[in-house]
Amino acid sequence: MDYVIEMLNITKEFPGIKANDDITLQLRKSEIHALLGENGAGKSTLMSVLFGLYQPDGGVIKMGGKEVQIRNPNDATALNIGMVHQHFKLVEIFTVLENIILGMEPTKLGFLSTKEARAKVCALSEKYGLMIDPDARIEDITVGMQQRVEILKMLYRDNDILIFDEPTAVLTPQEIRELMAIMKSFTAEGKSILFITHKLQEIMEVADRCTVLRKGKLVGTVDVKDTTKEELSRMMVGRPVSFTVEKKDVSPGDVVLEVEGLTVPSKQHRNNAVKNVSFKVRAGEIVCLAGIDGNGQTEFSQALTGLEKPSAGKIRLRGCDITNATVRNRSKIGMSHIPEDRHKHGLVLDFTLAENLVLQRYWQPEFENLGFIRKDAVRAYADKLIGQYDIRSGQGGATVVRAMSGGNQQKAIVAREIDKDPELLVAIQPTRGLDVGAIEYIHKQLVHQRDTGKAVLLVSLELDEVMNMADRILVMYEGEIVGQFDPKKTTVEELGLYMAGARRMPAGEGAQE
Amino acid sequence: MSRFREKILGAGPLSIVSSLISIVIGLLFGCALLFILKPAAAPHGIVSMLTAGFSAPEKFAKVLYQAAPLIMTGLSVGFAFKTGLFNIGASGQYTVGACLALICGIVLKMPWWAGLIASMIGGAVWGAFPGVLKAYFNVNEVITSIMFNWIGLFAVNLVLSNIPSVLANYYGAANADRTAALAAANKSAIIPNLGLDKVLNSNYMNISVFLAAILAIVMYIILNKTVFGYELKACGHNRNASIYAGINARRNIVLSMIISGALSGIAGGLYYLAGTGQYTIDKNLLQMGFNGIPVALLATSNPVGTIFTGMFISYIQVGGDAMQPEFAVENITVIVSVIIYLSAFALLMRNVISRPLLRRSGLKTAEEHEDDGRPSGGGLLPKSDSEGEVTGQ
């Protein structure tokens, strides 16, 4: 079997930690090879070695059977290796075309000459169905489009080995499907793809083979067609992971949250982002708000949690009208909020873990004395939560949150919000970007809240999550609730039709209860 | 990881080491410049620059005298940095503070402490304008505070030149372009010296540097120990998260600009109520406010650190004065500025030192840590995790 690139027995050691320990990864021509592992398993280090950002302490890299030295990213580019980073490397105020040619700008007599480049970019985008406007500015286009620009950047440079670092984390289900098709068309062309991910479903769909890493060590490389999701997750986490969530039967109690005719203006366009939305959430049930990204869920969540002002409608929490209440008052009445963007809203990244764990209650008498923060109380409280919720970090409560892994950052938010002992827990995409171990953990915590009689409103883009977690599903489409379902009596396909706007329940039917 | 490295990597020691390295680099540059400008006089110039501050008690008194307002403007800029704002308007706040202090002292014959309170209020009001504009209209505070520097300067000049009883000629002196000497107008407005002038044999010496140091410690306590400081810092690091946590971000922006302005205002009061300087009606912005920026940068915005960095910069300025007459005043200004501004590269140095140390110890440095795609650096420059409009409340 011919390999286009081989990383043989790669070892990369930092004092105290072996980030890569004798890892071998062989990429065949025209295959999609998935690289699977939890956060911190060594995927990024391995790719940094391949891209020339690190020099390995041991092992060799071979290309077409011959040993090569990759000392820096330029060497990698010269070997036709291209990479789409998880966080795009684009100049926001440049146009699509300018970004694509950046670094190898075609010039005539020192002046920029983009005519041929434009033709090449247009030809490429046509050929692979990567529709873009070459003159649009990056800041004006969607995240999915930005990713296409990154892909076109690789194609423009005639790269043959394409590395995709968690490409689906930022995409909608439709965009994911499109991306998968595009990836397959690349392999049909003879290109080879390294696909870094921790979403098992995607590996099963698109990858030919899969290499699994755990704690810096190679667990194994398997043919995807001979394996199962369960097997892969066991390899990745080191123990069996359950995908179905255990739920006791609980009959819903009193109404905790009541939303009536809520309307929220949009920031992007003149229309309302949320139109006349009404529903109730009772104690002891998980209500899922499903829908494709960008259908008003973000605006709805912000209005509900007090970050934005609705233009009409009422929100009642435990009978209190909180439509215009401040964030602090909502919190006092009993709302907890796991925000959509943990870096933007959920955490102060430059604060320590302990300081972040009291972010919602530092002002309470427990932590405050005559205007001074009671540091001992904060520390003790943080230690308690860290133990109770198994939040892992380098130096415990004194760790700066920026240095923690995404999963543990999210655990910290979940711990903080749940420990407030809320009546209503609003969780917005709480598992986005996390690995299966952390997802399982957060799902358990949400179900536990429900079982202890709390109301949970879960906003999610992942249909699997919706089907597993919900007691009741509401589908949002273009700012309206277009259907209400019992997860036991519906299918993913049916939900998909409503999410795409192909069907809707008659007004009134889905809206109440 | 070795014990040593662990200690060095602690936030405090790392800042101090990097500040010291920056100072050394700044001084080397300054010395090189001396050799280029006037090789023959350079050795003597270097010696007088580096030793003048300690050469005689009265020189040391001058160092302390200039350090007080520098510490205050440094505190002002550093405090704003800590809360995510860049107060480049310290000069204007300083000027307005000085103006009110002088009016209270000379015209209203108030005692020195009332003058200081007035200067604090003046600076606070001048800081409030950019704060309100930032909080409620999302106008960049850098732009407004620069404009308020000029508005403040000319407003003060206008006011002072239209109050005859504040000017020097009202008290028998010849010049009408400056305020009266406090010794002639109102002795009680002069900041007391508690006999320190005798100890150091200089009428520059008074208690102002101690007042500044006490205020620095107070600011340290506010920022690090209080609920208010926690809110201000949360707001500075990540405005969105602070809104999410129910903190009134707008109120905090206005308050931190008011406090920052008040600190600059006190600087003006301390300088002009010392009794040795007279405010000159001139068309140039006062440099004291801008020199607060390197004081704050060199101290990585740590309030206690500004006590030392303020003294250092004052020391270099006194040393520069001592280089005359071999070097022209303009040359000295250039050299001192080069030293000051290179010294302010503390943050840069911090990254330079920490990177190899961190790499060797296997920790991720800012750039390698891709989790959020943003280098962490120090908590020095205003750095919201997401800048943008202030919403909520």
Interface residues (C-beta under 8 A of the other chain):
Chain A: F14 P15 G16 I17 A19 S44 S48 L53 H85 Q86 H87 T305 G306 L307 E308 T326 V327 R328 N329 R330 S331 H337 P339 H343 K344 H345 G346 L347 V348 L349 D350 F351 E355 L359 Q360 Y362 W363 E368 G371 F372 I373 K375 V400 R402 A403 S405 G406
Chain B: M1 K225 T226 V227 F228 G229 Y230 K233 A234 H237 N238 N240 A241 S242 I243 Y244 A245 G246 I247 R359 R360 S361 G362 L363 K364 E368 H369 E370 D371 D372 G373 S376 G379 K383 D385 S386 T391 G392 Q393
